[in-house]
Amino acid sequence: MSHWAQLEERGIIWGMKFLLRVYLICGRRILQIFLYPVVSYYWLINRTGRQASRDYLRRVAAILPDYPLRGSALDSYVHFVSFANAIIDKLAVWSGKSTLQDIDCYGREAFIAQLGQGRGALLLGSHLGNIEVMRAIASMRTDITVNVLVHTKHAPKFNALLNRHAISNRVNLMQVTSTNAATAMLLQDKIEAGELVVIAADRTPVGGLDRASRAQFLGDPAWFPQGPFILAALLKCPVYTLFCLKHQHRQTIYFDWFSDGIILPRKHREAALQQYIQQYADRLQHYCLKAPLQWFNFYDFWQHGDD
């Protein structure tokens, strides 16, 4: 079975440059004219994505019987259209057309108070909603810098593209395929300087499942990466979850406390890791059920054939 990293789009930098230029020149309505044919074509040719979407939506329907979608082919298409609209929302944040005044925040005061103590924090993100709203987070205070760990080799090009148009250049994309001692030391310096580190915790490592654990998620065990939680233990810093969902045409950020500091005792390391990962999976499920069409992992997340 193909790993999710092998399903990444080709020509993504060229595509994002094109979409961003159309958005800046013509606005959202004109951009949607370009997006819908593209997403329709992508939905038709992407059998793996369609199957993954339908599987996910069926799981949601089993937990939320009153939810209007049941995992049909049409429901899957609606899911893909939601993804297309999320791309436009990302462009709005990148270009500075979406600011903190357009965003509702929950847990902001406690989070700002934490930053006021002089140390940074680790934020556990996901592929739910619009995590690119972190560009607006950088505007909460003049001294906030956000470092986002990504697996894509395009990170430097993305930095250049986004910072060229963004109102704030205090968001850095850092390519990290695996966490080693040098990476941990670099990030520790950033935490000590009061900066934020953001990492998605809902995709398995690029290197395979050796550093992944099963956790119950939407009715069945699914693989989650250990890396974000091991990194948090190395950084010895407060940990929050970060989710941003769209409700009634407004983005809503949820800052939730996760831990004052993740501790992995040597004798009970695996058990402690499992507990933290399940805690995160429960949190992710809670927010997925708030906005089911906004979770965008279009691959076999439960890996049915990989037991």
DRENTORTOR-996268 format. One record per residue (C-alpha): residue number from 1; x, y, z; residue in one letter. Coordinates in pm, whole numbers, plus 32768, in hexadecimal, padded with zeros to 4 digits. Layout:
N
+------+------+------+------+------+
| resi |   c1 |   c2 |   c3 | resn |
+------+------+------+------+------+
|  NUM |    X |    Y |    Z |    a |
...
+------+------+------+------+------+
END
This chain:
307
+------+------+------+------+------+
| resi |   c1 |   c2 |   c3 | resn |
+------+------+------+------+------+
|    1 | 8000 | 8000 | 8000 |    m |
|    2 | 8084 | 8159 | 7FA7 |    s |
|    3 | 80EC | 823C | 80C3 |    h |
|    4 | 8035 | 838A | 80D0 |    w |
|    5 | 8179 | 8441 | 807D |    a |
|    6 | 817F | 8392 | 7F29 |    q |
|    7 | 802A | 8426 | 7ED8 |    l |
|    8 | 8096 | 8592 | 7EF2 |    e |
|    9 | 803C | 866A | 7DC6 |    e |
|   10 | 813E | 86A3 | 7CB7 |    r |
|   11 | 817F | 8803 | 7C40 |    g |
|   12 | 80EF | 8889 | 7D85 |    i |
|   13 | 81C3 | 89C5 | 7D8E |    i |
|   14 | 815E | 8A26 | 7C2B |    w |
|   15 | 7FF2 | 89DC | 7C7C |    g |
|   16 | 7FF1 | 8AAA | 7DBB |    m |
|   17 | 809B | 8BCD | 7D0A |    k |
|   18 | 7F8A | 8BC5 | 7C02 |    f |
|   19 | 7E6C | 8BB0 | 7CFD |    l |
|   20 | 7EFF | 8CC0 | 7DD8 |    l |
|   21 | 7F29 | 8DA9 | 7CAD |    r |
|   22 | 7DC1 | 8D6D | 7C3B |    v |
|   23 | 7D45 | 8DAB | 7D9D |    y |
|   24 | 7E08 | 8EF0 | 7DC7 |    l |
|   25 | 7DA0 | 8F7A | 7C75 |    i |
|   26 | 7C3D | 8EF8 | 7C4E |    c |
|   27 | 7BC0 | 8E9D | 7DA8 |    g |
|   28 | 7B10 | 8D6E | 7E38 |    r |
|   29 | 79EA | 8D50 | 7D4A |    r |
|   30 | 7AC0 | 8D46 | 7C12 |    i |
|   31 | 7BB2 | 8C54 | 7CB5 |    l |
|   32 | 7A95 | 8B62 | 7CF9 |    q |
|   33 | 7A53 | 8B55 | 7B82 |    i |
|   34 | 7BB1 | 8AC3 | 7B5E |    f |
|   35 | 7BA0 | 89E6 | 7C92 |    l |
|   36 | 7A61 | 8923 | 7C58 |    y |
|   37 | 7AC5 | 888C | 7B06 |    p |
|   38 | 7C16 | 8833 | 7B9E |    v |
|   39 | 7B81 | 878E | 7CD2 |    v |
|   40 | 7A80 | 86D6 | 7BFB |    s |
|   41 | 7B94 | 8649 | 7B20 |    y |
|   42 | 7C68 | 85F1 | 7C4F |    y |
|   43 | 7B41 | 8540 | 7CF3 |    w |
|   44 | 7AFE | 8473 | 7BB7 |    l |
|   45 | 7C65 | 83F9 | 7B8B |    i |
|   46 | 7CBC | 83D0 | 7CFC |    n |
|   47 | 7C25 | 827E | 7D50 |    r |
|   48 | 7CF6 | 825E | 7E8E |    t |
|   49 | 7C81 | 83B0 | 7F0A |    g |
|   50 | 7B13 | 8363 | 7EBE |    r |
|   51 | 7B22 | 821A | 7F79 |    q |
|   52 | 7BD0 | 82B8 | 80A3 |    a |
|   53 | 7AD4 | 83D3 | 80AF |    s |
|   54 | 79AB | 82E5 | 80A5 |    r |
|   55 | 7A41 | 8207 | 81B2 |    d |
|   56 | 7A79 | 8333 | 8294 |    y |
|   57 | 791C | 83C1 | 825C |    l |
|   58 | 787D | 826D | 82A6 |    r |
|   59 | 7936 | 8266 | 83F1 |    r |
|   60 | 78B7 | 83C1 | 8445 |    v |
|   61 | 7753 | 835B | 83E9 |    a |
|   62 | 7768 | 822D | 84D2 |    a |
|   63 | 77B7 | 8316 | 85F7 |    i |
|   64 | 76D2 | 8432 | 8587 |    l |
|   65 | 759A | 8383 | 84FE |    p |
|   66 | 74EC | 84D4 | 84CA |    d |
|   67 | 7609 | 8559 | 83F2 |    y |
|   68 | 7584 | 8590 | 828D |    p |
|   69 | 76A5 | 84DE | 81D8 |    l |
|   70 | 76C5 | 8362 | 81C9 |    r |
|   71 | 7800 | 8324 | 8100 |    g |
|   72 | 776A | 830C | 7FA3 |    s |
|   73 | 7829 | 836D | 7E69 |    a |
|   74 | 7774 | 84BB | 7E68 |    l |
|   75 | 77CE | 84F2 | 7FD6 |    d |
|   76 | 7939 | 84B3 | 7F7C |    s |
|   77 | 7923 | 85BA | 7E6A |    y |
|   78 | 7897 | 86B4 | 7F66 |    v |
|   79 | 79C2 | 8660 | 8044 |    h |
|   80 | 7AB1 | 86B1 | 7F27 |    f |
|   81 | 79FA | 87F8 | 7EE2 |    v |
|   82 | 7A28 | 884F | 8051 |    s |
|   83 | 7B9B | 8815 | 801D |    f |
|   84 | 7B97 | 8901 | 7EF2 |    a |
|   85 | 7AF4 | 8A11 | 7FC3 |    n |
|   86 | 7BF4 | 89D6 | 80D4 |    a |
|   87 | 7D05 | 8A21 | 7FD5 |    i |
|   88 | 7C64 | 8B74 | 7F96 |    i |
|   89 | 7C5A | 8BB2 | 810D |    d |
|   90 | 7DCD | 8B60 | 811E |    k |
|   91 | 7E13 | 8C5E | 800C |    l |
|   92 | 7D4A | 8D62 | 80CD |    a |
|   93 | 7E24 | 8D2F | 8200 |    v |
|   94 | 7F6A | 8D28 | 813A |    w |
|   95 | 7F1B | 8E6C | 8086 |    s |
|   96 | 7EB2 | 8F23 | 81C2 |    g |
|   97 | 7D46 | 8F47 | 8155 |    k |
|   98 | 7CE0 | 8E7A | 8285 |    s |
|   99 | 7D5B | 8F11 | 83CE |    t |
|  100 | 7D17 | 8EE3 | 8540 |    l |
|  101 | 7BE7 | 8FC7 | 851E |    q |
|  102 | 7B4A | 8EBC | 8440 |    d |
|  103 | 7B99 | 8D9E | 852E |    i |
|  104 | 7AF6 | 8D2C | 8672 |    d |
|  105 | 7BDE | 8C9D | 877C |    c |
|  106 | 7B9D | 8BB2 | 889E |    y |
|  107 | 7CA7 | 8B8F | 89A8 |    g |
|  108 | 7D66 | 8CBB | 8925 |    r |
|  109 | 7D8C | 8D6E | 8A73 |    e |
|  110 | 7E23 | 8C41 | 8B26 |    a |
|  111 | 7F06 | 8C01 | 89FE |    f |
|  112 | 7F81 | 8D6A | 89F3 |    i |
|  113 | 7FBB | 8D5D | 8B6B |    a |
|  114 | 8095 | 8C29 | 8B34 |    q |
|  115 | 8164 | 8CE0 | 8A2F |    l |
|  116 | 8184 | 8E05 | 8B1F |    g |
|  117 | 825E | 8D2B | 8BFD |    q |
|  118 | 8377 | 8D47 | 8AFF |    g |
|  119 | 8384 | 8BE2 | 8A7A |    r |
|  120 | 82E8 | 8B5C | 8941 |    g |
|  121 | 8206 | 8A30 | 8917 |    a |
|  122 | 81CD | 8906 | 8834 |    l |
|  123 | 8083 | 8901 | 8777 |    l |
|  124 | 7FF8 | 87B4 | 86FF |    l |
|  125 | 7F3E | 87F7 | 85BC |    g |
|  126 | 7E94 | 8716 | 84BF |    s |
|  127 | 7E05 | 8709 | 8360 |    h |
|  128 | 7CB5 | 8777 | 83E8 |    l |
|  129 | 7C43 | 88CF | 837F |    g |
|  130 | 7D28 | 89EE | 8326 |    n |
|  131 | 7E6C | 89D1 | 83E9 |    i |
|  132 | 7EFA | 8AE8 | 830B |    e |
|  133 | 7E45 | 8BD4 | 83F6 |    v |
|  134 | 7F8E | 8BC7 | 84B7 |    m |
|  135 | 7FEE | 8CF0 | 83DD |    r |
|  136 | 7EE3 | 8DB4 | 8493 |    a |
|  137 | 7F62 | 8D29 | 85DF |    i |
|  138 | 80AA | 8DD9 | 859A |    a |
|  139 | 7FE8 | 8F20 | 85AD |    s |
|  140 | 7F6A | 8EE3 | 8710 |    m |
|  141 | 80A8 | 8F83 | 8795 |    r |
|  142 | 81BD | 903E | 86E7 |    t |
|  143 | 82C7 | 8F4D | 876B |    d |
|  144 | 8229 | 8DFE | 870E |    i |
|  145 | 82E1 | 8D23 | 8614 |    t |
|  146 | 8240 | 8BE0 | 859E |    v |
|  147 | 8312 | 8ABC | 8520 |    n |
|  148 | 824F | 89B1 | 8464 |    v |
|  149 | 82ED | 885A | 8435 |    l |
|  150 | 8292 | 87C1 | 82E5 |    v |
|  151 | 82FD | 868C | 8223 |    h |
|  152 | 82F7 | 8728 | 80CA |    t |
|  153 | 843E | 876B | 8016 |    k |
|  154 | 839A | 88A8 | 7F8F |    h |
|  155 | 83A9 | 895A | 80E2 |    a |
|  156 | 84AE | 8A61 | 807C |    p |
|  157 | 83EC | 8AB4 | 7F3D |    k |
|  158 | 82A7 | 8AC9 | 8001 |    f |
|  159 | 834D | 8BB8 | 80F6 |    n |
|  160 | 83BB | 8C9B | 7FDC |    a |
|  161 | 8268 | 8C8C | 7F2E |    l |
|  162 | 8195 | 8CCC | 8062 |    l |
|  163 | 826F | 8DD5 | 8103 |    n |
|  164 | 8272 | 8E94 | 7FBA |    r |
|  165 | 80FE | 8EDA | 7FE5 |    h |
|  166 | 80C0 | 8EB2 | 815B |    a |
|  167 | 808F | 8FD2 | 824A |    i |
|  168 | 8171 | 8F1F | 8343 |    s |
|  169 | 82B1 | 8E64 | 82F5 |    n |
|  170 | 82CD | 8DD6 | 8454 |    r |
|  171 | 8256 | 8C7E | 83E3 |    v |
|  172 | 836B | 8B91 | 837A |    n |
|  173 | 8336 | 8A3E | 82D4 |    l |
|  174 | 8445 | 894A | 833E |    m |
|  175 | 8479 | 8807 | 827D |    q |
|  176 | 84A1 | 86EC | 8377 |    v |
|  177 | 8493 | 8585 | 82F9 |    t |
|  178 | 8509 | 84F5 | 8445 |    s |
|  179 | 855B | 8589 | 8597 |    t |
|  180 | 86C9 | 856B | 85F9 |    n |
|  181 | 87A3 | 8609 | 8705 |    a |
|  182 | 87FE | 8734 | 862B |    a |
|  183 | 868F | 877A | 85DE |    t |
|  184 | 8630 | 875E | 874C |    a |
|  185 | 8745 | 8852 | 87B2 |    m |
|  186 | 86DB | 894D | 86A8 |    l |
|  187 | 8570 | 893C | 8717 |    l |
|  188 | 85D4 | 8951 | 8885 |    q |
|  189 | 867F | 8A9C | 8839 |    d |
|  190 | 8541 | 8B19 | 8795 |    k |
|  191 | 846B | 8AB1 | 88BE |    i |
|  192 | 855B | 8B5F | 89AE |    e |
|  193 | 8541 | 8C99 | 88D7 |    a |
|  194 | 83C6 | 8C97 | 8907 |    g |
|  195 | 8371 | 8C17 | 87AB |    e |
|  196 | 8261 | 8B1D | 874F |    l |
|  197 | 829A | 89CC | 86AB |    v |
|  198 | 8176 | 8930 | 85EC |    v |
|  199 | 816D | 87C4 | 857D |    i |
|  200 | 8052 | 86F3 | 84EC |    a |
|  201 | 8015 | 85BA | 85BA |    a |
|  202 | 7F1F | 84FF | 84DB |    d |
|  203 | 8000 | 8467 | 83D0 |    r |
|  204 | 80F0 | 8343 | 83F1 |    t |
|  205 | 8268 | 837E | 83C9 |    p |
|  206 | 82F7 | 8390 | 826B |    v |
|  207 | 83EC | 827E | 82CF |    g |
|  208 | 82DC | 8180 | 831D |    g |
|  209 | 821F | 80FA | 844A |    l |
|  210 | 8348 | 80A9 | 852B |    d |
|  211 | 8301 | 81EA | 85EB |    r |
|  212 | 8186 | 81DF | 85E7 |    a |
|  213 | 8080 | 8160 | 86DA |    s |
|  214 | 7F1A | 80EF | 86B5 |    r |
|  215 | 7E07 | 81BD | 8757 |    a |
|  216 | 7C8E | 81A3 | 874B |    q |
|  217 | 7C05 | 82A1 | 8658 |    f |
|  218 | 7AA4 | 82AF | 85C9 |    l |
|  219 | 7A56 | 814A | 8628 |    g |
|  220 | 7B96 | 808E | 85CE |    d |
|  221 | 7D0C | 808F | 8618 |    p |
|  222 | 7DD5 | 8174 | 8537 |    a |
|  223 | 7F48 | 81C3 | 8522 |    w |
|  224 | 7FC4 | 8309 | 85BB |    f |
|  225 | 812E | 8387 | 85C1 |    p |
|  226 | 81FC | 8377 | 86FF |    q |
|  227 | 82E8 | 8488 | 8686 |    g |
|  228 | 8222 | 85BE | 86F4 |    p |
|  229 | 8203 | 8537 | 8856 |    f |
|  230 | 836F | 84CA | 886C |    i |
|  231 | 83D0 | 8625 | 87F0 |    l |
|  232 | 82F5 | 86C7 | 88F9 |    a |
|  233 | 83A1 | 85F7 | 8A06 |    a |
|  234 | 84F6 | 8668 | 8986 |    l |
|  235 | 8491 | 87D6 | 897C |    l |
|  236 | 8406 | 87CD | 8AE1 |    k |
|  237 | 8308 | 88DB | 8A94 |    c |
|  238 | 8190 | 890F | 8AB2 |    p |
|  239 | 80C3 | 885F | 89A8 |    v |
|  240 | 7F7A | 88D4 | 8910 |    y |
|  241 | 7E9C | 8851 | 87FD |    t |
|  242 | 7E45 | 893F | 86E2 |    l |
|  243 | 7D0E | 8915 | 860F |    f |
|  244 | 7C6E | 8A13 | 8527 |    c |
|  245 | 7B13 | 89CA | 84A0 |    l |
|  246 | 7A2E | 8A95 | 83C4 |    k |
|  247 | 78D5 | 8ADF | 8450 |    h |
|  248 | 77D9 | 8BC7 | 83A9 |    q |
|  249 | 78E0 | 8C59 | 82BE |    h |
|  250 | 79CC | 8CAC | 83E0 |    r |
|  251 | 7B07 | 8BFA | 844A |    q |
|  252 | 7B14 | 8B8C | 85B5 |    t |
|  253 | 7C5B | 8B37 | 8665 |    i |
|  254 | 7C5B | 8A4A | 878D |    y |
|  255 | 7D8A | 8A57 | 8871 |    f |
|  256 | 7D6B | 8932 | 8963 |    d |
|  257 | 7E62 | 88E3 | 8A75 |    w |
|  258 | 7EF3 | 8787 | 8A46 |    f |
|  259 | 800F | 8769 | 8B43 |    s |
|  260 | 80F8 | 8845 | 8C0F |    d |
|  261 | 820B | 8764 | 8B92 |    g |
|  262 | 8207 | 8606 | 8B01 |    i |
|  263 | 82C8 | 850D | 8BD2 |    i |
|  264 | 8332 | 83B8 | 8B4F |    l |
|  265 | 83C1 | 82E7 | 8C70 |    p |
|  266 | 84C9 | 81F2 | 8BF9 |    r |
|  267 | 8422 | 80C4 | 8C98 |    k |
|  268 | 82C6 | 8119 | 8C19 |    h |
|  269 | 831A | 81D6 | 8ADC |    r |
|  270 | 8238 | 8114 | 89ED |    e |
|  271 | 8111 | 811E | 8ADA |    a |
|  272 | 813A | 8295 | 8B0F |    a |
|  273 | 8156 | 82D1 | 8998 |    l |
|  274 | 801C | 8207 | 895E |    q |
|  275 | 7F5F | 82D4 | 8A5F |    q |
|  276 | 7FC6 | 8421 | 89C6 |    y |
|  277 | 7F78 | 83AD | 8863 |    i |
|  278 | 7E21 | 832E | 88C9 |    q |
|  279 | 7DE1 | 847A | 8979 |    q |
|  280 | 7E33 | 852F | 8835 |    y |
|  281 | 7D5F | 843E | 8763 |    a |
|  282 | 7C37 | 847F | 884A |    d |
|  283 | 7C68 | 85F6 | 8823 |    r |
|  284 | 7C82 | 85D7 | 86A9 |    l |
|  285 | 7B43 | 8506 | 869B |    q |
|  286 | 7A8C | 8609 | 876D |    h |
|  287 | 7ADC | 871D | 8674 |    y |
|  288 | 7AA8 | 8641 | 8540 |    c |
|  289 | 7944 | 8607 | 85B4 |    l |
|  290 | 7912 | 8780 | 85D1 |    k |
|  291 | 7961 | 87AD | 845F |    a |
|  292 | 797A | 865B | 83AF |    p |
|  293 | 79AC | 86E6 | 8251 |    l |
|  294 | 7AE1 | 87A6 | 82BD |    q |
|  295 | 7BCC | 867E | 82FF |    w |
|  296 | 7CA9 | 8654 | 81CE |    f |
|  297 | 7D6A | 850C | 81DE |    n |
|  298 | 7D15 | 846F | 808F |    f |
|  299 | 7DC5 | 8322 | 80C0 |    y |
|  300 | 7D79 | 81DD | 8179 |    d |
|  301 | 7DA9 | 8269 | 82D7 |    f |
|  302 | 7D46 | 8124 | 8385 |    w |
|  303 | 7E20 | 8052 | 829C |    q |
|  304 | 7D33 | 7F2D | 8285 |    h |
|  305 | 7E2E | 7E4D | 81D9 |    g |
|  306 | 7F56 | 7E98 | 82BB |    d |
|  307 | 7F1E | 7DC7 | 83F7 |    d |
+------+------+------+------+------+
END
